[in-house]
């Protein structure tokens, strides 16, 4: 399946207290608040921002000047990456 949009959100993370069979904990993403968003569509990278007041609210995606991010109709892939990961098209 081909995606028309790939949206990458920079999020803070913390370690869960749950351990898997090997004894490792897993990171949990904080998806309330705000952070950097990068939208890839039509061969272009658009830098923006995501925000969400609480977990029960919808996420809002805007450009750096505050206008809504515009998505192509179709499939959108969403990637959550830790804050320390640099997002780039290269």
N, C-alpha and C positions, 0 to 999 in steps of 0.2 A: 504494500500500500504506500502510495506517495503522499507526502504532506505538502499542502500549499503554504502552510505557515509553520514555523518552528519558533516557539516562545520560550526563552530561557529566563528564569527568575532567580536572582541571587537572594538566598535566604539564610538566616542564622540557624544553627543546628545545636542540638545537645544530645548527649548519649542517653539512651534508654537504660532502665535498670533491668530489663528483661535480657536473659542470656540465651543464645541459641545452643544447639547440641554440642558445639565445639567450645562453648564458654565465652563467646564473643558478644559484646553488646552492639547495638546498631544505632546509627544516628537518626534522630527525629527532626524533621524540618519544622520551623516556626513559620506558619503561613497566615498569621495575623500581624498587622503592623504595616510596614512599607519597605520597599527596597528597589533596587535597580532591575529593569526588565530590558531584554534585548529581543527584538522581533526580526526574524529572517524571513523575507518573502520577496518573490520576484527578483531574486539575485541581489537584494538590497538589505543592509543591516540598519535597523532603526532603534536608536537608544531611547528608552523611556523609563517609566516607573510603574510599579504595581503598588496598590494599597488595599487594605482590608481592615475595617475597624474591629471586627471580631470574627470568630469562626462561623457565626451564623449569618454573616453578611456576605454578599457577593464580592469578588475581587474586581477592582477597577484598574484599567490599564490606560495610561496616558503617555504622551510624548514629554520631552523635557520642558516644553512650553505650556503643558497642561491640556492640550487637545487630545481627544481620544485616539488611541492606536487603531489604525485601520487594518483589518485582516482581510485576506482573500477568502471568498467563499470556499468551503471544502474542509478538508481534514487539517486539524491543528495538533501538532505535537507539543506537549508541555514538558519542559525539563526544569527540575529544581536543583540548583547547585549551591554548595556552601559559599559563604561570603569570600573566602580566601581564594576561590577559583576564578581566574581571569577568563572572561568570555570573549572569543574572537572568531571572526569568520575565516581565519587562516590557520 
